[in-house]
Amino acid sequence: MGRAIIDLARGRSRALRGATLALIVERSGHGYELAHRLNRRLGPTWRIDPRQIYPILDELTSAGLATGVEEPNPDRPRQPRIVYHATEQAPEMLRRWMRSPVEKEPVRPDVLARIGCARRTDADELLHALDDYERELLLLLEANDEVAPAAQSWSALVLSVVRAHTDAHLQAEFRWVAETRRRIREFVATEMTA
């Protein structure tokens, strides 16, 4: 029986595929529960919706790295849920993903695409978009503020490191928004006085 080949180290959602497999190897779970665990582990900037997980779970199942088993659903007794379990091949594939080269994914916030394609007449809209983006960053910073427990366990250490990275990234984005807003306003003011 031929299985689809999946390369966790390549492709658009490589990090999410690898992280999902890691959580299944750690402990079986259904899609919603896996998305919740990923959000908890990876921080607020990921915003993983369970609908993102199901295609990945299908890929992992097709590749023979996970099996989906219908199990009773305590929340909805008449609707069983699919719980995903790691196969014997999963730990080796996970090890290969962990050892694969780390790729820096490009930074592609929506606001950057707007700025990159804007015309001079779009300055007010850009300032509005920057204000919206800044509000979103503040919400993410607040969500990331949960005090990380002292690193008395491996999971506490990992969670602390992820939160520190998220905070540093969000703080840098926040500074970039302020600088970009200042530069746009200065340009518009200079143009008006010329």
Secondary structure as GFF3:
##gff-version 3
##sequence-region A 1 194
A	DSSP	alpha_helix	14	26	.	.	.	ID=ss1
A	DSSP	beta_strand	29	30	.	.	.	ID=ss2
A	DSSP	alpha_helix	31	42	.	.	.	ID=ss3
A	DSSP	alpha_helix	50	62	.	.	.	ID=ss4
A	DSSP	beta_strand	66	71	.	.	.	ID=ss5
A	DSSP	beta_strand	81	86	.	.	.	ID=ss6
A	DSSP	alpha_helix	90	99	.	.	.	ID=ss7
A	DSSP	alpha_helix	110	116	.	.	.	ID=ss8
A	DSSP	three_ten_helix	120	122	.	.	.	ID=ss9
A	DSSP	alpha_helix	123	144	.	.	.	ID=ss10
A	DSSP	alpha_helix	154	193	.	.	.	ID=ss11
###
